[in-house]
Amino acid sequence: MKLALIGCGRLGFSILQGLSRAGFLDVSVFDVDKSKVDKAKSLGFKPCQSSREAVEQAEAVILSVKPAVVEQACQEIRDCCIDKLLISTAAATTLSKLKSLMPQSYVVRVMPNIAVSQNSSITLLAHPPDAPEEVLEKAVNIFKLLGEVLVVDEEDLERATVISGSGPAYIAYFTEALVKAAVSIGLNEQLALKLSTLTLSGASKLLAEAGMSTREVIDAVATPGGLTAKALETLDSLKLKEGFTQAVLEAYKKLLSIRQ
Ligand SMILES: NC(=O)c1ccc[n+]([C@@H]2O[C@H](COP(=O)([O-])OP(=O)(O)OC[C@H]3O[C@@H](n4cnc5c(N)ncnc54)[C@H](OP(=O)(O)O)[C@@H]3O)[C@@H](O)[C@H]2O)c1
């Protein structure tokens, strides 16, 4: 299948990196910023001079531009995307908005995260109720090259935006905090980063692969009255969990306020 990518920014380029790792190079790429198209070319993808040129060569299109420019980007390709699949990565841009902009295309929404570059994204996919099965299969198969795919209703995709879409930044933020703490007690930064990231991937395996619950992991480490328990008690007294919930809520409120 031939693909087009419109918008080769932070997410778009990460998608290309993942597709390249999966050996899928049949993608025509356009971005208004020529230097980003050149970057895509250096990975072996086909550079295009316009979004129309990219779309005309493809059966399916990934639109990966900011929500504020979705409308303009759709206008540019509307009449050459007839009967083609258009997969939008844009946050807060509903299927009904996309359908109104692209009435003669099959529209689908996805919410991946930047771990697409490592083929380790969790991608949520939502579609209109009348989307043909073969169209959905195409969309799912593209994102399966980039990690795991879950087909969900649109409201869950919206919620997931501030969980798994934003998630890599939260995890990096947490890692930053752990590294800072490690350095403050005398570890050098390089070792602190290695300890933090490998601990993160080990803990993630316990939760995601070994099937341990979060409580089981905590209980397996934090002996009552011990050192980890002391650290966790301190985090609780600082209301870190509440702060985190508040942060996600604020992001979600913002998403709902810009939803189009
Ligand atoms: N970044 C993430 O982790 C992430 C995760 C999930 C979903 N998303 C969603 O994915 C979309 C892209 O996000 P991003 O972070 O990759 O944004 P980004 O870095 O700003 O990338 C968007 C790219 O599209 C270009 N562009 C603007 N108008 C265009 C047009 N008409 N035709 C072709 N290219 C155009 C932009 O160029 P200029 O910068 O020159 O305008 C930019 O290079 C957003 O809607 C976002 O909500 C992002």
The ligand as an SDF file (V2000), in Angstrom:
LIG
                    3D

 48 52  0  0  0  0  0  0  0  0999 V2000
    3.8460   15.3690   19.3340 N   0  0  0  0  0  0  0  0  0  0  0  0
    3.1800   14.3670   19.9190 C   0  0  0  0  0  0  0  0  0  0  0  0
    3.7020   13.6910   20.8100 O   0  0  0  0  0  0  0  0  0  0  0  0
    1.7720   14.0290   19.4830 C   0  0  0  0  0  0  0  0  0  0  0  0
    1.1690   12.8680   19.9860 C   0  0  0  0  0  0  0  0  0  0  0  0
   -0.1230   12.5440   19.5680 C   0  0  0  0  0  0  0  0  0  0  0  0
   -0.7930   13.3710   18.6730 C   0  0  0  0  0  0  0  0  0  0  0  0
   -0.1990   14.5010   18.2230 N   0  0  0  0  0  0  0  0  0  0  0  0
   -0.9390   15.3420   17.2480 C   0  0  0  0  0  0  0  0  0  0  0  0
   -0.2760   15.2370   15.9980 O   0  0  0  0  0  0  0  0  0  0  0  0
   -0.3370   16.4790   15.2930 C   0  0  0  0  0  0  0  0  0  0  0  0
    1.0920   16.9060   14.9550 C   0  0  0  0  0  0  0  0  0  0  0  0
    1.7720   17.1690   16.1590 O   0  0  0  0  0  0  0  0  0  0  0  0
    3.3140   17.5400   16.1880 P   0  0  0  0  0  0  0  0  0  0  0  0
    3.6780   17.6280   17.6040 O   0  0  0  0  0  0  0  0  0  0  0  0
    4.0590   16.6240   15.2730 O   0  0  0  0  0  0  0  0  0  0  0  0
    3.2510   18.9960   15.5410 O   0  0  0  0  0  0  0  0  0  0  0  0
    4.4070   19.7450   14.7650 P   0  0  0  0  0  0  0  0  0  0  0  0
    5.7290   19.3430   15.2940 O   0  0  0  0  0  0  0  0  0  0  0  0
    4.0300   21.1940   14.7730 O   0  0  0  0  0  0  0  0  0  0  0  0
    4.2840   19.1630   13.2760 O   0  0  0  0  0  0  0  0  0  0  0  0
    3.3300   19.5970   12.3550 C   0  0  0  0  0  0  0  0  0  0  0  0
    4.0570   19.8960   11.0400 C   0  0  0  0  0  0  0  0  0  0  0  0
    3.0950   20.2150   10.0400 O   0  0  0  0  0  0  0  0  0  0  0  0
    3.5810   21.3290    9.2940 C   0  0  0  0  0  0  0  0  0  0  0  0
    2.4440   21.9510    8.6110 N   0  0  0  0  0  0  0  0  0  0  0  0
    1.6620   22.9940    8.9920 C   0  0  0  0  0  0  0  0  0  0  0  0
    0.7110   23.2340    8.0720 N   0  0  0  0  0  0  0  0  0  0  0  0
    0.8870   22.3190    7.0780 C   0  0  0  0  0  0  0  0  0  0  0  0
    0.2140   22.0570    5.8490 C   0  0  0  0  0  0  0  0  0  0  0  0
   -0.8340   22.7730    5.4450 N   0  0  0  0  0  0  0  0  0  0  0  0
    0.6750   21.0390    5.0720 N   0  0  0  0  0  0  0  0  0  0  0  0
    1.7510   20.3050    5.4600 C   0  0  0  0  0  0  0  0  0  0  0  0
    2.4340   20.5180    6.6090 N   0  0  0  0  0  0  0  0  0  0  0  0
    1.9970   21.5060    7.4140 C   0  0  0  0  0  0  0  0  0  0  0  0
    4.2320   22.1750   10.3470 C   0  0  0  0  0  0  0  0  0  0  0  0
    5.0970   23.1260    9.7930 O   0  0  0  0  0  0  0  0  0  0  0  0
    5.3020   24.5300   10.5930 P   0  0  0  0  0  0  0  0  0  0  0  0
    5.8440   24.1470   11.9490 O   0  0  0  0  0  0  0  0  0  0  0  0
    6.2770   25.2770    9.7430 O   0  0  0  0  0  0  0  0  0  0  0  0
    3.9460   25.1360   10.6970 O   0  0  0  0  0  0  0  0  0  0  0  0
    4.9900   21.1150   11.1470 C   0  0  0  0  0  0  0  0  0  0  0  0
    6.2180   20.7880   10.5420 O   0  0  0  0  0  0  0  0  0  0  0  0
   -1.0460   17.4750   16.2120 C   0  0  0  0  0  0  0  0  0  0  0  0
   -2.3610   17.6520   15.7800 O   0  0  0  0  0  0  0  0  0  0  0  0
   -0.9990   16.8240   17.5840 C   0  0  0  0  0  0  0  0  0  0  0  0
   -2.1830   17.1020   18.3100 O   0  0  0  0  0  0  0  0  0  0  0  0
    1.0770   14.8480   18.5860 C   0  0  0  0  0  0  0  0  0  0  0  0
  1  2  1  0
  2  3  2  0
  2  4  1  0
  4  5  1  0
  4 48  2  0
  5  6  2  0
  6  7  1  0
  7  8  2  0
  8  9  1  0
  8 48  1  0
  9 10  1  0
  9 46  1  0
 10 11  1  0
 11 12  1  0
 11 44  1  0
 12 13  1  0
 13 14  1  0
 14 15  2  0
 14 16  1  0
 14 17  1  0
 17 18  1  0
 18 19  2  0
 18 20  1  0
 18 21  1  0
 21 22  1  0
 22 23  1  0
 23 24  1  0
 23 42  1  0
 24 25  1  0
 25 26  1  0
 25 36  1  0
 26 27  1  0
 26 35  1  0
 27 28  2  0
 28 29  1  0
 29 30  1  0
 29 35  2  0
 30 31  1  0
 30 32  2  0
 32 33  1  0
 33 34  2  0
 34 35  1  0
 36 37  1  0
 36 42  1  0
 37 38  1  0
 38 39  2  0
 38 40  1  0
 38 41  1  0
 42 43  1  0
 44 45  1  0
 44 46  1  0
 46 47  1  0
M  CHG  2   8   1  16  -1
M  END
$$$$
